[in-house]
């Protein structure tokens, strides 16, 4: 696997983990202090990682050595 492929795979796994954690924060039956805030932050990070992944694939990855 190339470094570019590993980077894309790592971004995808990171997005899945952050959005999965955000979903868990919103769907948990327990009400701990800060759970909703942590869910919002994790969701925002997941969206940011998705945007970065799209930018990397379409703009930056084409210029890298494969």
Residue, then its C-alpha position, 0 to 999 in steps of 0.5 A: x500500500x502506498x503512502x497516499x493510500x494509507x493516508x486516505x484509509x487513515x482519514x476514512x477510519x478517523x471520520x468513522x470513529x469521530x462520527x461514531x463517537x458523536x452518534x454515541x454521545x447523542x444516543x446514550x441514555x446516560x446524561x453526564x455533564x458535557x456529553x452533548x458538547x463532546x458530541x458536537x465537537x466530535x461531529x464538527x471534527x468528523x465533518x472537518x476531516x471529511x472536508x480535508x479528505x475530499x480536498x486531499x483526494x481531489x487537489x493534493x493527491x494528484x500531485x504526489x508521487x504514487 
